[in-house]
Amino acid sequence: MASLKALKVRINSVKSTQKITKAMKMVAAAKLRRAQEAAQAGRPYAERLEAVVASLSRQLAGGVGVSPLLSGTGKDRVHLLVVATSERGLAGAFNTNIVRAARRKAEELEAQGKTVRFYLAGKKGRVLKRFYPNGIVADHELGQHKTLGFAQAREIADDLLARYAAGEFDIAHLFYAKFVSALVQEPVGQQIIPVAVSDSKADVVATSATSAPVSAGAVVEYEPDEEGILADLLPRNVAIQVFRAMLENAASEQGSRMNAMDNATRNAGDMINRLSIQYNRTRQAAITTELVEIISGAEAL
């Protein structure tokens, strides 16, 4: 039977842990609202840009002199999986779900005879090094930035575009967690290089923030021309999609951490109750034993 002193130490230790998890839950809840607003505010622009680029890409697909970001390299051999994760843990299954989605995609591609490489954006993606020790081409750590902004997304996008221009890969897929609610974060994988013209979002293009969507088959005039617009929009689209992934991840991370710390706090409370009952029973048994010894000694006299 555990000693009273050992049980007391365990109870105090769990109580200290409970205070920490409760504080982390409150911090995550406070950060969640701002991160959620940022993620939701960034979606319309990212989705609209993706739709416009997809529409232009469909019109110019197969043309002469089209950007490789649209037409591709002509090969489908090397796939780069860009895995965006967080810099910190204690966020439940947030990072695990993203990594698992990337691994499933990698296994699917490898089964088709493709070569798979990984580009890590976030410290917690390094777990992939255990499974693919020779498949990591870049490990982009973001912990040195207090707050992530478009500059960091553009830095990653520029690196990806440079590697694409150098012929290091043929297709790039981006993996992150889309924020659905504080309880649900959905792992997402999307092709960002080259533009996936078969995306269903290409069927609709909106001409302004307040206008109704226009069918991709409608006649739309572009200035200066489609090629000139794409030359600017295609690299920008890669940066915007990376930035969107960062915003979605930031909200998803805080939502997942809030839930994880809430569960940890409740589990700590349950453990404290069980240890307290065990402590009281042990203490009662010790008192009973002492009383029996005293009574036995008195009767012996």
N, C-alpha and C positions, 0 to 999 in steps of 0.2 A: 504494500500500500504506500502510495506516495506520501512523503512527509508534508507536514503543514507548511513548512518554510518553502519547500519547492513549489507547492501549489500556489502559495501567495505570490511568489516571484513570477510564475507563469501568468497569473491573473493580471498583475500589474503590467507585465510585458504586453499582453493582448490589449489591455486598456490603452496603453500608449500607442500601439499600432492603430487602434480604432480612432483615436484622435487625429492621427495623420491621414488616414483614409477619408475621414469626414471632412477635414480641411481641403484635401485634394479634390473631393467631390464639389465642394463649394467653389473652389477656384475654377474648375472645369465648367461648371454651370455659368459662372460669370463670363468666361471667355466664349462660351458656346454661342450666345446671342449675337455677339459682334461677328464671329466667324460665319455664322449661319447667314446673317444679312449680307456679308461680303460675297459668299458663295452664290446666293440667290441673285444678287445684283450683277454678278459676272456672267451668269448663264445666258441672258438674252443676246448680249453682244457676241459671245463665243458661238452660240447656235446660229445666229444670223450670219456671221462671217463664214461659218462652215457651210451654210446653205448657199450663200452667194458663190463661194469658191467652187462648190460642187456643181452648181449650175453652169458656171463659166467653163469648168473643166469638161463637162459633158458636151458642150458645144464645140470645144476645140480638140477633143480627144481624137487622136489619129492624125492631127494636122502636122504640117512641116514646121520645124523649128520650135516645137512646143517645149516648155521647160521640163527638165527631168523630174522636177517635183510633181509634175502632172503626168507625164508619160511613163515615168519609171526608168529604170536602167535597162529594160529589156530582158532582165533576168529575174528569177524568183528563187534564188538559191540561199542567200544569207539573210536571216531575219534578226533584227535587233529589237529586243524587248526592253523598253524603258520602264523601269519599276520605280514608281514614286511612293515613298513611305515617309514615316515621321522620323524625327531625330531622337525621340524619347519613347520609352516603353510605358508599362502600366496603363495600357489603353485597351485592355481586353483582347479581342481577336481582330482588332483593326488591321494591324500590320500583317498578321498571319493570313488573313483572308486575301489580301492583295498579293502576297507572295505565292499563296496557293493557286490563285487564278493565273499568275504568270507561269508557274510550273506546269499547270495543265496545258496551257498554250504551247509551252516548249515541248512537252511530251508529244502533243498532237503534231507539231511541225517535224519533230525528229522522226516520228513514225512515217512521215511522208518523204523522208530522206533529205530534209532541209538542214542547213547549218544554223544553229541558234547562238546568239550572243546576248549578253545582258549589259544594260547601262543603268547603274544604280543612282537614284536621286533621293538620298535620305539614308541615314545611318542604319536603320533597322532592316534595310534590304540586304545587308551584308550576310544574312543567314544563307543566302543563295550561294555563297562561296563554298559552303560545305557540300552542296550538291553539284555545283558546276565550278570547280576550282580554276579551270582554265578557260572559262567562258565569260569572264567579267572583263569588259573592255574599258570601263570607266567607273569610278566610285566618287560621285559628286556629293560631298558633304555640305549640308546647309545649316549646320548648327552655329556657325560663326555669325549668322545674321539674326538679329533680335526679332525682326519682323520680316516676313517674306513679301517681296513686291514683284512688280513686273520686270525689274532689272535682273533679278535672279532667274526668272523664267526665260528672259531673252538670252542670258548667258548660256543656259542649257541648250536652248534652241539653236543658237549660233554654233555651239559645239557639235550638235547633231547634224546641222546642215553642212558643216565643214567635213565631218566624217563621211557624210553621204556623197559630197562632191569628190572626196578622195577615193570613193569606191569601196569603203569598208563594209557596207551592207547594201541590200537591195530594197528592203521593206522595214519600216519601223512601226512598232506597236506601243502604245502608251497604256500603262496600267495604273489605276488609282481607285479610290473609294468614293463613289457618288453619295452625297448626303441626301438621304430621303427624309429622315426624322431623327430625333434624339435617340430613338431605339433601333433604327434601321440604317445601316450604311452598306451600300451595294457595290461590290467590286466590279469595276468596269475595265474593259480592254477595247481600245479603238486604234485603227490604223491612222497614223498621222503623216507618214511619208511612204510613198507618194499619196496624193489625194485619192481617196476611195470614191470613184465616181459612181459606183453602184449603190452608194448609201441612199437610203430612202429619203433622207433629208434633202437630196438634190431635186426632188420632185417639186419643191415649193421654194419660191424666193420672195422675200418681202422687200419692197423698195424703200421703206422708211420705217422709223420706229412706231409710227402710228397708222401706217397704211395697211390695207388688207394684203394677204399673200397673193402672189402672182404665179400662175402656172409657168413651169420651166419652159414650156413650149411657146409662150407668148413672145411677141416681138419687143425686145428691150434694147435701147440704144445706150452704148457705153462710150464715155470719153476718158482718155483719148481713144483707146480701143481695147479689145479683150486681152490681147497679148500684153499691152502695157500695164493694164490693171493687175493681171495675174502675176507679172514680174514683181509687183510690190505686195500683193495679197498673199501669195503662196508662202513666202518666208514669214510674213506676219501671222498667218494662220497657225503655223507650227508653234510660234511663241505664245499665241493666245491660248491654244489648246493645252500647252504645258502650264501656263498660268492658271487656267481654269482647273486643271488637275490639282495644283497647289491649293487653290481656294477650297475646292471640294474636300481635299484631304484635311485641311485645317479644321473645317467644321465637323467632319466625320471623326477626326481624332478626339476632339473635345467631347462630342456626344458619346463616343465609345468609352472614353476615360471616365466620364461622369457615371455611366451605368456600371462600369467595372468597380469604381470606388464605392458606389452605393451598395453593390453586392458584397464587396469586401467589408464594408461597415456593418452590414446586417449579419454576415457570417461571424465577424468578430464578436458581435453582441450575443449570438447563439453560443459561441465558444465560452464567453465569459459566464453565461448562465450555467453551462454544463460544469465548468471548473468550480464555480461558486457552490453548486450542489455537492460536488465531490469534496470540496474543502470543508463544507459544513458537516457532511457525514463523517469525514475523517476526524474532524475536531470533536464531534459528538462521541465517536467511538473511543477517542483518547480519554475524554472526560469520564466516560462510563468505566473504562478500564481502571482509571485512578480511583474512582469511587469503590469499585469492587475490591481493590487492593486495600483501601483504608478500612472498609467494613470487615474484610477477612482478617486484617491485623487486629482490629478491635475485638473480634470474637475470639481470637487466639489468646488474648490477654484475659 
